[in-house]
Amino acid sequence: MSEHLTVVNHPLVQHKLSLMRDKETSTAVFRQLLREISHLLAYEVTRGLPMTTRAIETPLKVMDAPVLDGRKLALVSILRAGNGLLDGMLDLIPSARVGFVGLYRDEETLKPVQYYCKLPGELSDRLVIAVDPMLATGNSSVAAIDLIKEKGATDIRFLCLLAAPEGVARMKEAHPDVPIVTASLDEKLNELGYIVPGLGDAGDRMFGTK
């Protein structure tokens, strides 16, 4: 992947995203839609994975069949909302190694505060996909990528549901080598640092909290 920002315009992605934006959508339905949309986004963010072949025998003949090459990739959830994307991606990539970075946003400074970090080993040999539904100010995402790079990762992609222009710019400035895949580039951030039109707080919508 070379483009810094990829917006997935697939009709199913856009339809499901519209349902998620609707404030009348229930927690249960929101959670199910997030899982479904993560399947579709996973398809895009894993494009270009290295491949090799191995000999297998079909019912008709022996063939050299394409299979994934190299170490198992790593998925890193930026807590807590990242877990919604993580669950859907693990449906498709069950053998992936999984890590977690816990960050919360100080509501006054909008700066990220770390409270947890547990990552898989040997990240230098793995593709690492960091997941968080919202790329808003970009501060938390940049901090999470900082931590992942400190653990040795060099091949990193960032997957989100929504992105604000401010967050994309912040990520490009701090980590120009990390491509971003998203379902939508929204208009802007409001004065509270929320994406507009957005869908509210993804964690609250997913877990039914306020």
Helices and strands as residue ranges (DSSP letters): E 5-7, H 11-21, H 27-45, E 51-57, E 62-68, E 74-79, H 82-92, E 97-105, E 112-118, G 123-125, E 127-131, E 134-135, H 139-150, E 155-163, H 165-174, E 180-185, E 188-189, E 195-196, H 202-207
